[in-house]
Amino acid sequence: PSKNLFYHYPFSHFLIFSSALLALLALLALFFLSKNKGL
């Protein structure tokens, strides 16, 4: 059971990290788009 947890733990961490990075990128893109449009 410990081996299964060891394999599952880093994957979930990677998923959280990647989703957070995607959200940050989306925020940046939205900011640049609004700045480019001159809102």
N, C-alpha and C positions, 0 to 999 in steps of 0.2 A: 504493500500500500504506500510506503514512504517513497518508493521509486516512482510510482505513478504521480504522486503529489509533486515530486521533484521535477518531473517532466512537464507537468501541467502549469506549475507556478510561473516559470519564466515566460511561457507563451502568453499567459493572461497579462503579464506585465508589458510584454511587447505590444499586445493588442491595445492596451490602455494608452501606451506611449504613442503609438501610431495614430490612434484616433485623436489624441490631444494635439499632435502635430498637424493633422489634417484640419482640425478646427482653427488652429492658429493661422494656417495658410489661408483658409477661407476668409478669416477676419481681415488679414492683410490685403487680400485681393479685393474685398469689399471696400476697404478704406481707400485703396488706390483708384478703384473705379469711381467712387464718389468724388475723390479729389480731381480726377481727370475730367469728370463731367462738370465740375465747378459748382457743386451743390453747397 
